[in-house]
Amino acid sequence: MQTIAEEKWKALYMQGEEAWAEHRRLDYPVLATAKDALTGTGIPKRLGYGATTASANKANHDAAVAKVSGYSQDSKVWWDTK
């Protein structure tokens, strides 16, 4: 699985979001965390909600944020069980 995942990750060069999604899905390749990361403690597990989401749909926005432990990029998406 590791070899296949790493080759697919390489094949997705210049397709950053797709490569990131594959990394989250398979946990390969093993990536190092940036030393000067602005937020979070590692490779982001999820994207945050945009600034306009809170103002446009406050009730649902607040409920969603409560379910995923706030705005942390380190909280996993619902399907990430590893």
ZIQUI-V793065 format. One record per residue. N is the residue number from 1. RES is the residue in three letters. SS is DSSP state (hx for helix, st for strand, lp for the rest). BURIAL is # if it has 9 or more other C-alpha atoms within 8 Angstrom, else .. Layout:
# ZIQUI-V793065
n->N res->RES ss->SS burial->BURIAL
n->N res->RES ss->SS burial->BURIAL
This chain:
# ZIQUI-V793065
n->1 res->MET ss->lp burial->.
n->2 res->GLN ss->hx burial->.
n->3 res->THR ss->hx burial->.
n->4 res->ILE ss->hx burial->.
n->5 res->ALA ss->hx burial->#
n->6 res->GLU ss->hx burial->#
n->7 res->GLU ss->hx burial->.
n->8 res->LYS ss->hx burial->.
n->9 res->TRP ss->hx burial->#
n->10 res->LYS ss->hx burial->.
n->11 res->ALA ss->hx burial->.
n->12 res->LEU ss->lp burial->#
n->13 res->TYR ss->lp burial->.
n->14 res->MET ss->lp burial->.
n->15 res->GLN ss->lp burial->.
n->16 res->GLY ss->hx burial->.
n->17 res->GLU ss->hx burial->.
n->18 res->GLU ss->hx burial->.
n->19 res->ALA ss->hx burial->#
n->20 res->TRP ss->hx burial->.
n->21 res->ALA ss->hx burial->.
n->22 res->GLU ss->hx burial->#
n->23 res->HIS ss->hx burial->#
n->24 res->ARG ss->hx burial->#
n->25 res->ARG ss->hx burial->.
n->26 res->LEU ss->hx burial->.
n->27 res->ASP ss->lp burial->.
n->28 res->TYR ss->lp burial->#
n->29 res->PRO ss->lp burial->#
n->30 res->VAL ss->lp burial->.
n->31 res->LEU ss->lp burial->.
n->32 res->ALA ss->lp burial->.
n->33 res->THR ss->lp burial->.
n->34 res->ALA ss->lp burial->.
n->35 res->LYS ss->lp burial->.
n->36 res->ASP ss->lp burial->.
n->37 res->ALA ss->lp burial->.
n->38 res->LEU ss->lp burial->.
n->39 res->THR ss->lp burial->.
n->40 res->GLY ss->lp burial->#
n->41 res->THR ss->lp burial->.
n->42 res->GLY ss->lp burial->.
n->43 res->ILE ss->lp burial->#
n->44 res->PRO ss->lp burial->.
n->45 res->LYS ss->lp burial->#
n->46 res->ARG ss->lp burial->#
n->47 res->LEU ss->lp burial->.
n->48 res->GLY ss->lp burial->.
n->49 res->TYR ss->lp burial->.
n->50 res->GLY ss->lp burial->.
n->51 res->ALA ss->hx burial->.
n->52 res->THR ss->hx burial->.
n->53 res->THR ss->hx burial->#
n->54 res->ALA ss->hx burial->#
n->55 res->SER ss->hx burial->.
n->56 res->ALA ss->hx burial->.
n->57 res->ASN ss->lp burial->.
n->58 res->LYS ss->hx burial->#
n->59 res->ALA ss->hx burial->.
n->60 res->ASN ss->hx burial->.
n->61 res->HIS ss->hx burial->#
n->62 res->ASP ss->hx burial->#
n->63 res->ALA ss->hx burial->.
n->64 res->ALA ss->hx burial->.
n->65 res->VAL ss->hx burial->#
n->66 res->ALA ss->hx burial->.
n->67 res->LYS ss->hx burial->.
n->68 res->VAL ss->lp burial->#
n->69 res->SER ss->lp burial->.
n->70 res->GLY ss->lp burial->.
n->71 res->TYR ss->lp burial->.
n->72 res->SER ss->lp burial->.
n->73 res->GLN ss->lp burial->#
n->74 res->ASP ss->lp burial->#
n->75 res->SER ss->lp burial->#
n->76 res->LYS ss->lp burial->#
n->77 res->VAL ss->lp burial->.
n->78 res->TRP ss->lp burial->.
n->79 res->TRP ss->lp burial->.
n->80 res->ASP ss->lp burial->.
n->81 res->THR ss->lp burial->.
n->82 res->LYS ss->lp burial->.
